[in-house]
Amino acid sequence: MSCRKTSWQLPKGEPSLQNSSVLYACDVTPDRYNCPMAKRKDPLEKVDNLDARKAKYLPVAAALTDEYGLLDWSCQQDGMDELISCILSQSTNDTNRDRAFARLKEAYPDWEAVRFADLEELTDVIRPAGLANQKAPRIQNVLGVIYDEAGQYNIDFLSDQSIEDAKNWLCSLRGVGPKTAAIVLCFAYGRPAFPVDTHIYRVSKRIGFIPDKLSANDAHPVMEAIVPPEAYYQFHIQLIQHGRDTCHARKPACERCPISKYCDFFAAD
């Protein structure tokens, strides 16, 4: 269940990623910590009233589907494109990410050329994404690890690994955390991983899917326990769309929200 591309495919002009901002947003907070390897407390043990939180899913999902429609998974980018674009997206917005990604594709014929590019030149190419001095060596390091372990600039082998092994492998890459790993697996390979971005984290806390003090990293397995695996892709997109259209960070439009009657934030207001 993967997409394979042997060459860059860019439309004329300055392109935008096919996975538009409606689909996901890894645009605010970088993946600061790799997935922990040491034994730690199960995030589900930090969640009170888990059954009650799970019970919210069906009515909320039905209301959001009425609002935004049904969505089927389709591969828009291959795994390598998804991974590198997510690295570029850290601490920036979708527009800047897309500009930097387009410039990267225009400047270099393949991933090998990116890996061995002059670092100063690569930094300048991806500068629109911000933090280019950090992201350029990070991208080259990731490409080096991928080639050393896979023998090619391709991560389609993740389709054949267990979902936990695939997540752990991605999180072993410097600068890649649970959010990026889930995005790559969900969007490029249709694997059962639920990415929690800034919008989903905010909306899920307001609804009451996750406790207020639960970390964003811990929210991934909790949301995966609440949402049926076959609905990860659709519900992820619907929550993001809802966060952008209605459940805004500063001033949510509760008066026109289709799920306000299921929302803890609205009930407490």
N, C-alpha and C positions, 0 to 999 in steps of 0.2 A: 504494500500500500504506500507507494512512494512515487515521487516525481523525479525524473532524471532529465537533465539538460546538459548538452555537451558544449554549448557555447552561449555567450551572452545573448539575450534577446531583449532589445530595447526599442521602444517606439521612437518615432522622430520627435525632435524637440527635447525638452527636459521632462523625463518620465516620472511617474509616481509609482510606488510599489503597488502590485496588484492587490495585495492584502491591505486594503484601505484602512483609514483610521476607524471606520465603523467596525472592522473586524477585531482589531485588538489595539491596545495602547500600552506599549512598554516605553512610556515617554516621560515619566516623571522621576522615578527613583531607580538608580542602578542596582543591579544585583550585587550587594556589597559583600555578601558572605557565600562561600561555596557550601553545598549541601554538607552537613556535618557527618563525619565518618564514625565518630565515637558514639557509643550508646547514650541515648538521651531519652527524656520522658516523652512518651507518645503524646502528640498534640491533642489527640482526642480525649486524653485524660484531663486536659485543662478546660474542657468544655462542659458546662453544667447544662442540664435539661436538654441533652442531645436529641432525644425523641421528639420533644416539642419543637425544636429547631428543624428537624427533618420534616415534621408535619406541615411546615410552612411551604415546602417546595412545590407540591402539586398545585395548590391554588395560585401561588405566585407565577409558576411556569405557565399555567393556563392563561392568566391575565396578560402576561408579557407576550405570549404567542398571539393572542387576539390583537395586541397592540402592534407587534412588529412582524408577525407572520412566521411561518415554518421555514427552517433553514436546513439544508443538507450540506454535509461536508464535501468540499471539492478542493483538490490540490491546486493552489495558486502559485506557490513557489516551491522549489526543491529545498532539501534540508540545509544545504550550504548557504543559499541565499537567505533563508529564514534566520539562520544562526548569525551571520555577519550583520544583517540588517538590525537584529535585536541588539547586538553589541553597539552599533552606531546609535541606536535609539536611547541609550542610557542618558538620563539627565537632559533630554531635549524634547522637542515636540515632533509630531509626525512629519510636518512639512520640512523641517531641517534634516531629519533622518532621511527622507526620500531624496532630497537634493544631494546629500552626501553619498548615498548609495548609487544614485544615477551617475554622479561624477566618478565614483570608483569603477563602475562598469565601463564607462566611456574611456577611462584612462588606461585600463589594463585588459589584456585579452583573456586572461584566465587567472585562477587562484594562485598558480605558481608564480606568475608575474607579480601578484600582490605580495606574496610572501617574501620575495627577494627584491622588492622595490626599494629604492633609496628611502630611508625612513623620513627624512625631511620632506621629500617630495610627496610621499604617501600622507604625511601629516597635513600638508597643504591641500591635497585632494579632498580629504574628508573633513576639512575645517568647518564647513557649514553645520556639521552635527554637534559641534562644541566638544570641549575636552579632547581635542584631536591629539595632543601630546600624550595622552594616556591611551586613547583608543587605537592609535596606529600601531604601537608596539604590541598591544594586547591582541589585535587581529593577527599580526604576523606570528606571535607566539602560538595562538590557537591553530593557525594553519600548519605550523611546524609540527605540533603535537598530532594533529589529524593525519598528516602524511606519514609521520614516523610510526604511528600505530596501525593505520589502514593501508599504507602503501599507495594512496591516492588521495586527491582532495575531494572526498566523497564520504558522507556519513549515512548512506542508505543501509548500512549494516545494522543500524538501530532498529530497523523494521523487524529484524529476526531475533532481537534480544527481548528478554522479559521487560516489562515496563519499568520495574525497579532498577534493573541493570542499566537500561537505557538512560534513566534519569541520573543515576549515579555517575555514569560515564560522562555525560554532558556536564554535570556539576563539578567534575574533576578538572575541567578546563578553567584556567585562570580568568576571572571576570564573568563566569557563567554561574548563575544561581538557579533556584527552583522556578522562578518565573520564566526565565529564558528557556530553560529545559522543557517546561510544560508547553510553551508556545511552539517550539520546534517540533515536539512530538505530536501535539494536537493538530497544528495547522499543516505541517509538511507531510506527516505520515498518518494522520487520522488515528493516532493512538489515544487510549483513554487517559489523558492527563488534563487537569483543569487549571489553566493559568489564572493567577490572581494579580491583576494589575491595580493601579491606584483607584480606578473607578469601581471595580468589583469589590475591592477592599472596603471602600467607603459605603457603597450601597448595601453590601452584605451585612455590615455592622448595623446600619440603620434598620434594615428589615428585621434583623435578629437571627440571621443564620450563624453568625460568629460573635463571640463576646467582644466587648469594646477593647479589652486589654490584650487580646490575642495578637501576636505579631503577624506581619504579612507572610513571612515564611511558613509559620505554623498554620496559616489559613488555607494553604494549598491542600493538605490531606484532609482537613475538616470539610472543605467544600466538596472534595471528592467522595467523602462519606455521605454527604447530604444529597448530592445530585446523582442520578443514575448515570453510569458510564456512557450509555448510548446518547445521553443528552448533554454531555460536557460541551461539545462544540457549540450547539445552538444556545444553550443557557449562558455560556460565556459571552457570546456576541450580544444576546438580548440584554444582559445586565450592563454591559458597556454602553450600549445604545441608550438604555434607560438613564444611566448616569450622566450622559452627555445631553440628552434631550430634556430630562425632567429633574432627576435627583442631583442637582448641581451641588458643588462643594460648599459654596458660600450661602446660596439662597435657593434651596430646593423648592420646586413648584408643586407643593403638596396638594394644592387645591385642584389640580388637574391630573393627579397621579392615579393610574389605574390599579395600583396595589396598596394604596394608603391604608385600607382596612386590615391589611396583614402586617403592617409596618410598626415596629416598636417605637421608632423615632416619632412617627405621627401620633401614636397613642399617648406618648409621654408629653407631647407639646401642649 
